[in-house]
Amino acid sequence: MIVRQLGCEDYARTWQAMRVFTAARCEDTEDELWMVEHPPVFTLGQAGRREHVLDADDIPVIASDRGGQVTYHGPGQVIAYPLLDLRRMGIYVKELVFRAEQAVIQTVESFGIEGRRVPGAPGVFTPWQSAAPAPFAGLAKIAALGVKVTRGCTYHGVALNVAMDLTPYSRINPCGYHGLEVVDLATLGVHTTCAEVAACLSARLQAHLSPSAKISSPALARIAV
């Protein structure tokens, strides 16, 4: 897997580059992992409803082709875009989501933070004194996940909050859930750099998403897209 450190790049330009890469790849194209940060932007997934953007103010809103509802990207957030051939790996998209979540869970655990899944809500959550409605009571979201699969190949990916200005999340219903709280590692008392977190997340994703990686959830691997 080729790993590319892109720095801070415009969201729309990066999205277009992923689409071009995916459209041009063939069965011998090596998988890639793009690590990036974006300037402030709200993004809507394919199922995204504009009413979940409560007050965009001066932050642009872009409707993309990833899965999911609305989320926010901004400085202080580590974003990983795995560009994978799932057919070559022999897995389906639900297994990809499981593996990506596992990489994030292991990354935050390496900094002393507990990561959890919530059934039916892709991404990673952590214990937090939250009054959010069920099933998010007592939890806050620390990583968002959304992917696109075309011709068996994936793009988009996962965003892990490190040390952000979290106020833009109050302008949306994060991931389409009213009252869902969002945190970052800094809020949880972890003072580190995006570079350090990106290195850890990149290593875990490479371990879980290489073609030779052991299936982490055999049951999910049998579920078709």
C-alpha positions as CSV (number, residue, x, y, z in Angstrom):
1,M,0.0,0.0,0.0
2,I,1.4,3.4,-1.0
3,V,0.9,6.0,1.7
4,R,0.7,9.7,0.7
5,Q,1.0,12.5,3.2
6,L,-1.0,15.3,1.5
7,G,-0.8,18.0,4.3
8,C,-3.7,20.5,4.3
9,E,-5.7,20.3,1.1
10,D,-9.0,21.6,-0.2
11,Y,-11.8,19.1,0.2
12,A,-13.3,19.3,-3.2
13,R,-9.9,19.1,-5.0
14,T,-9.0,16.0,-2.9
15,W,-12.4,14.4,-3.6
16,Q,-12.0,14.9,-7.3
17,A,-8.5,13.4,-7.2
18,M,-9.9,10.3,-5.5
19,R,-12.5,9.9,-8.2
20,V,-9.9,10.3,-10.9
21,F,-7.6,7.8,-9.3
22,T,-10.4,5.2,-8.8
23,A,-11.8,5.6,-12.3
24,A,-8.3,5.1,-13.8
25,R,-7.2,2.1,-11.7
26,C,-7.0,-1.4,-13.1
27,E,-6.7,-4.8,-11.4
28,D,-2.9,-4.3,-10.9
29,T,-3.1,-0.8,-9.5
30,E,-1.6,-0.7,-6.0
31,D,-3.8,0.4,-3.2
32,E,-3.1,3.8,-1.6
33,L,-3.8,5.5,1.7
34,W,-4.0,9.3,1.6
35,M,-3.5,11.1,4.9
36,V,-4.8,14.7,4.9
37,E,-6.3,17.7,6.8
38,H,-9.0,20.0,5.2
39,P,-9.8,23.6,5.8
40,P,-13.2,24.1,7.4
41,V,-16.0,22.5,5.4
42,F,-19.3,20.7,6.0
43,T,-19.9,17.7,3.8
44,L,-23.2,16.0,3.0
45,G,-23.2,12.3,2.2
46,Q,-25.4,10.8,-0.5
47,A,-28.3,10.4,1.9
48,G,-27.5,13.8,3.5
49,R,-30.4,16.1,4.1
50,R,-29.8,19.8,4.0
51,E,-32.0,20.4,7.1
52,H,-29.3,18.8,9.2
53,V,-27.1,21.9,8.5
54,L,-28.6,24.3,11.0
55,D,-26.4,27.3,10.4
56,A,-23.5,27.0,8.0
57,D,-22.6,30.7,8.3
58,D,-19.3,31.2,6.4
59,I,-18.3,27.5,6.2
60,P,-18.9,26.0,2.7
61,V,-21.3,23.0,2.4
62,I,-20.4,20.4,-0.2
63,A,-22.7,17.5,-1.3
64,S,-20.4,14.5,-1.9
65,D,-20.9,10.9,-3.0
66,R,-19.8,9.2,0.2
67,G,-22.2,7.4,2.5
68,G,-23.8,9.0,5.5
69,Q,-25.3,12.3,6.5
70,V,-23.5,15.6,7.4
71,T,-20.2,16.0,9.1
72,Y,-17.5,18.7,9.6
73,H,-13.9,18.7,8.6
74,G,-11.4,21.2,9.8
75,P,-7.8,21.8,11.1
76,G,-6.8,19.6,13.9
77,Q,-8.5,16.6,12.4
78,V,-6.6,13.6,10.9
79,I,-8.3,12.2,7.8
80,A,-7.4,8.9,6.2
81,Y,-8.7,8.0,2.7
82,P,-8.0,4.3,1.9
83,L,-8.3,3.8,-1.9
84,L,-8.8,0.0,-2.0
85,D,-9.7,-2.8,-4.4
86,L,-12.1,-4.8,-2.2
87,R,-12.4,-7.6,-4.8
88,R,-8.7,-8.2,-4.5
89,M,-9.0,-8.2,-0.7
90,G,-11.9,-10.6,-0.9
91,I,-14.1,-8.5,1.4
92,Y,-17.3,-6.4,1.2
93,V,-17.9,-2.8,2.4
94,K,-19.2,-3.8,5.9
95,E,-16.0,-5.6,6.6
96,L,-14.1,-2.5,5.4
97,V,-16.0,-0.4,7.9
98,F,-15.3,-2.9,10.7
99,R,-11.6,-2.9,9.9
100,A,-11.4,0.9,9.7
101,E,-13.3,1.3,12.9
102,Q,-10.9,-1.2,14.6
103,A,-7.9,0.8,13.4
104,V,-9.4,4.0,15.0
105,I,-10.2,2.1,18.2
106,Q,-6.7,0.8,18.5
107,T,-5.3,4.3,17.7
108,V,-7.3,6.1,20.4
109,E,-6.6,3.3,22.9
110,S,-2.8,3.9,22.3
111,F,-3.4,7.3,23.8
112,G,-5.4,6.0,26.7
113,I,-8.9,6.6,25.3
114,E,-11.6,4.0,25.1
115,G,-13.2,3.6,21.7
116,R,-16.6,2.0,21.0
117,R,-18.9,1.1,18.2
118,V,-22.6,1.9,18.2
119,P,-24.6,-0.6,16.1
120,G,-26.1,1.0,13.0
121,A,-24.0,4.2,13.4
122,P,-20.6,4.0,11.6
123,G,-17.7,5.7,13.3
124,V,-16.1,5.5,16.7
125,F,-17.5,6.8,20.0
126,T,-16.1,7.3,23.5
127,P,-17.6,7.5,27.0
128,W,-18.6,11.1,27.8
129,Q,-21.0,12.8,30.1
130,S,-23.6,13.3,27.4
131,A,-27.3,13.8,27.5
132,A,-27.7,12.7,23.9
133,P,-30.7,10.4,23.2
134,A,-30.3,6.6,22.9
135,P,-28.3,4.9,21.7
136,F,-25.7,7.7,22.2
137,A,-26.5,8.5,25.9
138,G,-23.2,8.7,27.8
139,L,-21.2,8.8,24.6
140,A,-19.6,11.3,22.2
141,K,-18.4,10.8,18.7
142,I,-14.6,11.1,18.1
143,A,-14.3,9.7,14.6
144,A,-16.7,9.8,11.6
145,L,-16.7,7.3,8.7
146,G,-18.1,7.3,5.3
147,V,-17.1,5.5,2.1
148,K,-18.0,5.2,-1.6
149,V,-17.7,1.9,-3.5
150,T,-17.6,1.9,-7.3
151,R,-16.7,-1.2,-9.4
152,G,-15.5,-2.9,-6.2
153,C,-13.1,0.0,-5.3
154,T,-13.4,2.4,-2.5
155,Y,-12.6,6.0,-1.7
156,H,-13.5,8.5,1.1
157,G,-12.7,7.2,4.6
158,V,-12.4,8.1,8.2
159,A,-11.8,11.4,10.1
160,L,-10.4,11.3,13.7
161,N,-10.7,14.4,15.9
162,V,-7.4,15.4,17.5
163,A,-7.3,19.1,18.6
164,M,-10.0,21.1,16.8
165,D,-12.3,24.0,17.1
166,L,-15.4,22.0,17.8
167,T,-17.9,24.8,17.7
168,P,-18.9,24.1,14.0
169,Y,-20.4,20.9,15.2
170,S,-23.0,22.9,17.0
171,R,-24.2,24.2,13.6
172,I,-25.2,20.8,12.4
173,N,-26.8,17.6,13.5
174,P,-23.7,15.5,13.4
175,C,-24.2,12.5,11.2
176,G,-27.9,13.4,11.1
177,Y,-28.4,12.9,14.8
178,H,-29.9,15.7,16.8
179,G,-28.2,16.1,20.2
180,L,-25.2,13.9,19.3
181,E,-22.1,15.3,21.0
182,V,-18.6,15.4,19.4
183,V,-15.3,15.4,21.1
184,D,-11.6,15.4,20.2
185,L,-8.5,13.9,21.9
186,A,-7.6,17.3,23.4
187,T,-11.0,17.6,25.1
188,L,-10.4,14.2,26.6
189,G,-7.1,15.4,28.1
190,V,-4.8,14.0,25.4
191,H,-2.3,16.6,24.2
192,T,-0.5,15.4,21.2
193,T,0.0,16.4,17.6
194,C,-1.9,15.5,14.4
195,A,1.4,14.1,13.0
196,E,1.7,11.7,15.9
197,V,-1.9,10.5,15.6
198,A,-1.7,10.3,11.8
199,A,1.4,8.1,12.1
200,C,-0.4,5.7,14.5
201,L,-3.6,5.6,12.5
202,S,-1.8,5.1,9.2
203,A,0.1,2.1,10.7
204,R,-3.1,0.5,12.1
205,L,-5.0,1.0,8.8
206,Q,-2.1,-0.5,6.8
207,A,-2.2,-3.5,9.1
208,H,-5.9,-4.0,8.8
209,L,-6.4,-3.1,5.1
210,S,-3.5,-4.8,3.4
211,P,-4.6,-7.7,1.0
212,S,-2.9,-10.2,3.3
213,A,-4.6,-8.9,6.5
214,K,-6.5,-11.5,8.5
215,I,-10.2,-11.1,8.4
216,S,-11.2,-9.5,11.6
217,S,-14.9,-10.3,11.4
218,P,-15.7,-13.4,9.4
219,A,-19.5,-12.9,9.8
220,L,-19.4,-9.5,8.2
221,A,-17.2,-10.8,5.3
222,R,-20.1,-12.9,4.2
223,I,-22.5,-10.0,3.9
224,A,-22.8,-8.6,0.4
225,V,-22.8,-4.8,-0.4
